[in-house]
Amino acid sequence: MTFPRRGEIYWVNLNPVRGREMSKRRPGLIVSPDEMNEALGTVIVAPITSTVRPWATRHTLTLAGRTLSVALDQIRAIDASRLGRRIAAVNPEPALGILRVMFA
């Protein structure tokens, strides 16, 4: 059985939400370690948005010719059943570097 891996991008169902959380079905970058993803059945995901902001908590990437923003200020732990189809895999290090600064 396969499990999601760090650096992979999946379609993610983020509903239901509260307040200012990102909602709906959108791409999400897996940022949790592979060992956790395999053992727990949950993943930590950073939603991806087409709204690009010059914020220190956002990482810009290009995917399928579109400039997108990984919202590292909106990470959340979700059950792996919220994951849909795998879209792509990217180098997660730039996003992980931002998280290291955020949580240092």
Secondary structure, 3 states (H helix, E strand, C coil): CCCCCCCEEEEEECCCCCCCCCCCEEEEEECCCHHHHHHHCEEEEEEEECCCCCCCCEEEEEECCEEEEEEHHHCEEEEHHHEEEEEEECCCHHHHHHHHHHCC
